[in-house]
C-alpha cells in the first residue's frame, strides 16, 4: 500500500511537467493547487512560460483545473486568462474539492493527477482520493509559517526520494 504522505511523483517546477508523461500515465485531468504552486503568494501576475505551459497541456487534450483551498478570489483572473476551471474552498486534504473537480469533468480518479507544493494538503488529499499526486517545490517561502511547514515536510520528501532511487535499481 502507498503511504498517503508520500508523493507518487516529485518534479522541481510545475512547468517541468510534460504533457507526454501525463498522457503516458493515462492522465486526462490535471488539477493544480494555486498558491505557491501556480503563482507565489506574493504575486498575481502569471508569466508567459506559465501561460504557454497551460496552453500546451490543454492542446495535448488534458483538462486543467485549479483546485484551491483558498476562498479568496485571487485565482479567478488567472483561471479566466488561462481558460481553465476553478474549484475554491476545496478543503484539501479532504476530498470535497477533488471529488467536485472529478465530477465536473467526468473523469475517474485513476485518470487524474493533482499537482501541489504541500505534503499535508495536496499530496495527502490526492492520495486519499485515489488521484496521482505530484509534488513540486514551493515557489516562494516568504514567511516563517511556510518555512516551518516546509521543514516538517522534509522527512517525507527524503523518504520519497529514497523510494524512487531504490525502485529504479
Backbone as numpy.savetxt, mean C-alpha at the origin, in Angstrom:
# Nx Ny Nz CAx CAy CAz Cx Cy Cz
1.66 -21.21 7.87 0.82 -20.02 7.87 1.70 -18.77 7.87
1.26 -17.76 7.18 1.98 -16.49 7.08 1.72 -15.68 8.35
2.78 -15.21 9.00 2.67 -14.37 10.19 2.10 -13.02 9.75
1.00 -12.55 10.35 0.30 -11.37 9.81 1.05 -10.05 9.86
2.14 -9.96 10.64 2.90 -8.71 10.70 4.02 -8.65 9.67
4.18 -9.72 8.89 5.26 -9.75 7.91 4.72 -9.43 6.52
5.31 -8.44 5.85 4.87 -8.15 4.48 5.25 -9.30 3.55
4.42 -9.54 2.57 4.74 -10.56 1.58 5.79 -10.06 0.60
5.79 -8.74 0.36 6.77 -8.13 -0.54 7.24 -6.82 0.10
8.53 -6.52 -0.07 9.07 -5.23 0.37 9.77 -4.59 -0.82
9.41 -3.33 -1.07 9.95 -2.58 -2.20 10.31 -1.19 -1.67
11.43 -0.63 -2.10 11.85 0.67 -1.54 10.81 1.79 -1.69
10.29 1.99 -2.90 9.37 3.10 -3.14 8.16 2.61 -3.94
7.07 3.30 -3.77 5.85 2.97 -4.50 6.10 2.90 -6.00
6.80 3.88 -6.54 6.98 3.93 -8.00 7.97 2.87 -8.51
8.55 2.08 -7.59 9.40 0.96 -8.00 8.58 -0.30 -8.28
7.30 -0.28 -7.94 6.43 -1.43 -8.20 6.14 -1.46 -9.69
6.34 -2.62 -10.29 6.18 -2.76 -11.74 4.86 -3.46 -12.08
4.15 -2.92 -13.04 2.89 -3.51 -13.48 3.08 -4.95 -13.91
4.19 -5.25 -14.59 4.44 -6.62 -15.07 4.49 -7.60 -13.91
5.11 -7.18 -12.80 5.21 -8.06 -11.63 3.83 -8.28 -11.01
3.03 -7.23 -10.93 1.68 -7.37 -10.39 0.85 -8.31 -11.25
0.92 -8.13 -12.54 0.16 -8.98 -13.46 0.60 -10.43 -13.33
1.90 -10.65 -13.23 2.44 -12.01 -13.06 1.91 -12.66 -11.78
1.67 -11.84 -10.75 1.14 -12.35 -9.48 -0.38 -12.45 -9.48
-1.01 -12.07 -10.59 -2.46 -12.16 -10.69 -3.20 -10.99 -10.07
-2.52 -9.88 -9.83 -3.14 -8.71 -9.20 -3.94 -7.92 -10.23
-5.22 -7.71 -9.94 -6.10 -6.91 -10.79 -6.48 -5.58 -10.12
-6.24 -5.49 -8.80 -6.58 -4.30 -8.04 -5.42 -3.96 -7.11
-4.92 -2.73 -7.22 -3.85 -2.26 -6.36 -4.39 -1.17 -5.45
-4.42 -1.46 -4.16 -4.86 -0.49 -3.16 -3.63 0.22 -2.61
-3.74 1.53 -2.43 -2.63 2.33 -1.96 -2.99 3.05 -0.68
-2.16 2.89 0.35 -2.26 3.78 1.50 -1.86 5.16 0.97
-2.33 6.21 1.59 -2.02 7.54 1.06 -0.87 8.23 1.79
-1.08 8.52 3.08 -0.10 9.30 3.83 1.21 8.54 4.01
2.27 9.15 3.53 3.64 8.64 3.62 3.92 7.44 2.72
2.92 7.05 1.91 3.11 6.02 0.89 3.03 6.68 -0.48
1.94 7.38 -0.74 1.76 8.10 -2.01 2.40 9.48 -1.91
2.04 10.21 -0.88 2.61 11.55 -0.64 3.02 11.67 0.83
4.10 12.41 1.10 4.45 12.64 2.51 3.38 13.49 3.19
3.29 13.36 4.50 2.33 14.17 5.26 2.55 15.65 5.02
3.76 16.03 4.67 4.13 17.44 4.56 3.91 18.04 3.18
3.29 17.30 2.27 3.10 17.80 0.90 1.76 17.35 0.33
1.20 18.18 -0.52 -0.03 17.82 -1.24 0.19 17.76 -2.74
1.44 17.98 -3.16 1.75 18.08 -4.59 2.35 16.78 -5.12
1.62 16.07 -5.99 2.19 14.86 -6.59 3.24 15.22 -7.63
4.24 14.38 -7.75 5.28 14.58 -8.75 4.84 13.99 -10.08
5.46 14.43 -11.14 5.18 13.86 -12.46 5.51 12.37 -12.51
6.66 11.93 -11.96 6.92 10.48 -11.96 5.84 9.66 -11.24
5.28 10.21 -10.16 4.21 9.51 -9.44 2.96 9.41 -10.31
2.57 10.51 -10.92 1.38 10.49 -11.78 1.60 9.60 -13.00
2.79 9.61 -13.56 3.11 8.72 -14.69 3.05 7.26 -14.26
3.53 6.96 -13.04 3.49 5.58 -12.53 2.04 5.10 -12.39
1.19 5.93 -11.79 -0.23 5.56 -11.64 -0.83 5.32 -13.02
-0.57 6.18 -13.96 -1.08 6.03 -15.32 -0.61 4.73 -15.95
0.67 4.40 -15.74 1.21 3.16 -16.29 0.57 1.91 -15.70
0.32 1.94 -14.40 -0.34 0.80 -13.74 -1.75 0.64 -14.31
-2.45 1.75 -14.44 -3.82 1.70 -14.96 -3.84 1.27 -16.43
-2.90 1.75 -17.22 -2.81 1.38 -18.63 -2.57 -0.12 -18.79
-1.88 -0.71 -17.81 -1.63 -2.15 -17.84 -2.87 -2.96 -17.48
-3.96 -2.28 -17.13 -5.22 -2.98 -16.85 -5.46 -3.27 -15.37
-4.68 -2.64 -14.51 -4.84 -2.85 -13.08 -5.61 -1.65 -12.50
-6.68 -1.94 -11.77 -7.44 -0.88 -11.09 -6.60 -0.37 -9.93
-6.70 0.93 -9.64 -5.96 1.54 -8.55 -6.93 2.33 -7.68
-6.81 2.16 -6.36 -7.68 2.87 -5.43 -6.89 3.19 -4.17
-7.01 4.41 -3.70 -6.42 4.79 -2.42 -7.35 4.30 -1.32
-6.77 3.63 -0.32 -7.52 3.15 0.85 -6.80 3.74 2.06
-7.37 4.80 2.59 -6.71 5.59 3.63 -7.49 5.57 4.93
-6.77 5.53 6.03 -7.43 5.64 7.34 -7.88 7.06 7.64
-7.32 8.01 6.95 -7.62 9.41 7.22 -9.04 9.78 6.82
-9.63 10.65 7.61 -10.94 11.21 7.27 -10.77 12.58 6.60
-9.54 13.08 6.59 -9.27 14.39 6.01 -9.41 14.34 4.49
-9.79 15.43 3.87 -10.00 15.46 2.42 -8.72 15.55 1.60
-7.57 15.44 2.21 -6.27 15.63 1.55 -6.07 14.75 0.32
-6.57 13.53 0.34 -6.35 12.60 -0.78 -7.29 12.85 -1.96
-8.36 13.58 -1.74 -9.37 13.78 -2.79 -8.78 14.43 -4.05
-8.07 15.56 -3.94 -7.53 16.18 -5.18 -6.57 15.25 -5.92
-5.74 14.51 -5.18 -4.82 13.58 -5.84 -5.59 12.51 -6.60
-6.58 11.91 -5.97 -7.33 10.83 -6.63 -8.08 11.35 -7.85
-8.62 12.54 -7.75 -9.30 13.14 -8.90 -8.31 13.39 -10.04
-7.16 13.95 -9.72 -6.13 14.23 -10.72 -5.63 12.95 -11.38
-5.44 11.90 -10.58 -4.92 10.63 -11.09 -6.01 9.75 -11.70
-7.28 10.11 -11.50 -8.38 9.32 -12.05 -8.56 7.97 -11.37
-8.34 7.95 -10.04 -8.46 6.69 -9.30 -9.47 6.84 -8.17
-9.90 5.69 -7.64 -10.88 5.68 -6.56 -10.27 6.02 -5.22
-11.16 6.24 -4.25 -10.73 6.60 -2.89 -11.70 6.01 -1.88
-11.14 5.36 -0.88 -11.89 4.92 0.30 -11.23 5.63 1.48
-12.00 6.46 2.19 -11.47 7.15 3.38 -12.00 6.48 4.63
-11.39 6.79 5.76 -11.78 6.21 7.06 -11.83 4.69 6.97
-10.79 4.10 6.39 -10.77 2.66 6.12 -10.64 1.80 7.37
-10.12 2.35 8.43 -9.96 1.65 9.71 -9.02 0.45 9.65
-7.98 0.53 8.81 -6.97 -0.52 8.79 -6.31 -0.57 10.17
-6.04 -1.69 10.76 -5.91 -3.01 10.16 -7.22 -3.79 10.06
-8.32 -3.21 10.52 -9.60 -3.90 10.34 -9.93 -3.90 8.86
-10.76 -4.81 8.44 -10.95 -5.02 7.00 -12.05 -4.17 6.37
-12.69 -3.28 7.13 -13.82 -2.51 6.61 -13.51 -1.82 5.28
-12.49 -1.00 5.24 -12.15 -0.25 4.03 -11.60 -1.14 2.93
-10.83 -2.13 3.30 -10.28 -3.06 2.31 -11.41 -3.84 1.65
-12.34 -4.33 2.45 -13.49 -5.06 1.90 -14.36 -4.15 1.03
-14.54 -2.91 1.45 -15.33 -1.96 0.64 -14.68 -1.76 -0.72
-13.37 -1.69 -0.75 -12.65 -1.52 -2.01 -12.78 -2.76 -2.88
-12.60 -3.93 -2.29 -12.76 -5.18 -3.05 -14.16 -5.28 -3.63
-15.16 -4.93 -2.83 -16.55 -4.98 -3.30 -16.80 -3.97 -4.43
-16.27 -2.77 -4.28 -16.45 -1.72 -5.29 -15.95 -2.18 -6.66
-14.82 -2.88 -6.68 -14.22 -3.30 -7.95 -14.55 -4.74 -8.32
-15.25 -5.45 -7.44 -15.64 -6.83 -7.73 -14.45 -7.76 -7.89
-13.43 -7.55 -7.06 -12.20 -8.33 -7.15 -12.05 -9.16 -5.87
-11.75 -10.46 -5.99 -11.52 -11.27 -4.79 -10.18 -10.91 -4.16
-10.03 -11.14 -2.85 -8.81 -10.76 -2.15 -7.53 -11.32 -2.78
-7.57 -12.52 -3.29 -6.36 -13.13 -3.86 -5.92 -12.47 -5.16
-6.73 -11.57 -5.71 -6.35 -10.83 -6.92 -6.11 -9.35 -6.63
-5.82 -9.06 -5.35 -5.60 -7.68 -4.94 -4.31 -7.58 -4.11
-3.75 -6.39 -4.12 -2.58 -6.08 -3.29 -2.81 -4.73 -2.64
-2.20 -4.56 -1.47 -2.27 -3.28 -0.77 -0.85 -2.84 -0.47
-0.52 -1.61 -0.87 0.80 -1.03 -0.65 0.69 -0.01 0.47
1.59 -0.11 1.44 1.61 0.86 2.52 2.96 0.95 3.18
3.10 1.95 4.04 4.37 2.18 4.72 4.37 1.71 6.17
3.25 1.17 6.65 3.17 0.79 8.06 2.85 -0.69 8.23
3.56 -1.32 9.14 3.33 -2.73 9.46 2.00 -2.91 10.19
1.75 -2.06 11.21 0.62 -2.28 12.12 -0.74 -1.91 11.55
-0.77 -1.22 10.44 -2.05 -0.90 9.80 -2.13 -1.53 8.41
-1.23 -1.14 7.53 -1.31 -1.56 6.13 -0.99 -3.05 5.94
0.15 -3.49 6.43 0.55 -4.89 6.24 -0.39 -5.82 6.99
-0.64 -5.51 8.26 -1.54 -6.35 9.05 -2.93 -6.40 8.44
-3.44 -5.24 8.04 -4.77 -5.20 7.43 -4.85 -6.01 6.15
-3.86 -5.86 5.29 -3.84 -6.62 4.03 -3.79 -8.12 4.31
-2.87 -8.52 5.18 -2.72 -9.94 5.46 -3.98 -10.54 6.09
-4.60 -9.83 7.01 -5.82 -10.35 7.64 -6.97 -10.44 6.64
-6.97 -9.57 5.63 -8.03 -9.59 4.61 -7.73 -10.56 3.47
-6.58 -11.21 3.51 -6.22 -12.15 2.45 -5.70 -11.48 1.19
-5.24 -10.23 1.33 -4.74 -9.43 0.22 -3.21 -9.45 0.27
-2.56 -9.42 -0.87 -1.09 -9.41 -0.94 -0.58 -8.10 -0.34
0.28 -8.18 0.67 0.80 -6.99 1.35 2.15 -6.60 0.77
2.27 -5.31 0.47 3.52 -4.75 -0.05 3.92 -3.60 0.85
5.09 -3.71 1.47 5.60 -2.65 2.34 6.61 -1.80 1.58
6.42 -0.49 1.65 7.40 0.46 1.10 7.94 1.29 2.25
9.09 1.88 2.02 9.68 2.76 3.04 8.84 4.02 3.15
8.64 4.52 4.37 7.91 5.78 4.53 8.62 6.91 3.78
7.85 7.79 3.19 8.43 8.88 2.42 9.17 9.90 3.29
8.62 10.17 4.49 9.23 11.19 5.32 8.81 10.99 6.77
9.76 10.68 7.63 9.49 10.53 9.07 9.78 11.88 9.73
8.79 12.75 9.70 9.01 14.14 10.09 8.76 14.46 11.57
8.30 13.48 12.35 8.10 13.79 13.76 8.48 12.58 14.63
8.53 12.79 15.91 8.98 11.76 16.85 8.07 10.54 16.85
6.78 10.73 16.64 5.82 9.61 16.65 6.05 8.69 15.46
6.26 9.26 14.29 6.54 8.44 13.10 7.87 7.72 13.23
8.86 8.41 13.77 10.17 7.79 13.96 10.08 6.65 14.98
9.34 6.86 16.05 9.16 5.83 17.06 8.43 4.61 16.53
7.38 4.84 15.77 6.64 3.73 15.18 7.54 2.93 14.24
8.35 3.65 13.48 9.25 2.99 12.54 10.26 2.11 13.28
10.76 2.57 14.41 11.68 1.77 15.21 10.99 0.49 15.69
9.74 0.59 16.11 9.00 -0.57 16.59 8.71 -1.58 15.47
8.72 -1.12 14.23 8.48 -2.01 13.10 9.73 -2.76 12.64
10.89 -2.28 13.05 12.15 -2.84 12.54 12.31 -4.35 12.76
11.92 -4.91 13.90 12.07 -6.37 14.04 11.31 -7.15 12.95
10.11 -6.71 12.62 9.33 -7.39 11.59 9.96 -7.22 10.21
10.50 -6.04 9.96 11.17 -5.79 8.68 12.40 -6.67 8.55
13.17 -6.78 9.61 14.37 -7.63 9.59 14.02 -9.10 9.40
12.98 -9.56 10.08 12.53 -10.96 9.92 12.09 -11.19 8.47
11.32 -10.26 7.93 10.84 -10.41 6.55 12.00 -10.43 5.57
13.00 -9.58 5.78 14.18 -9.58 4.90 14.91 -10.91 5.00
15.04 -11.45 6.21 15.72 -12.73 6.42 14.94 -13.86 5.74
13.63 -13.85 5.89 12.81 -14.90 5.26 12.94 -14.86 3.75
12.97 -13.67 3.16 13.12 -13.54 1.71 14.46 -14.09 1.28
15.51 -13.82 2.06 16.86 -14.29 1.74 16.91 -15.81 1.81
16.34 -16.39 2.87 16.42 -17.85 3.01 15.52 -18.54 2.00
14.44 -17.91 1.57 13.55 -18.53 0.59 14.22 -18.62 -0.79
15.12 -17.69 -1.10 15.78 -17.69 -2.42 16.88 -18.72 -2.51
17.36 -19.19 -1.41 18.48 -20.14 -1.42 18.06 -21.49 -1.94
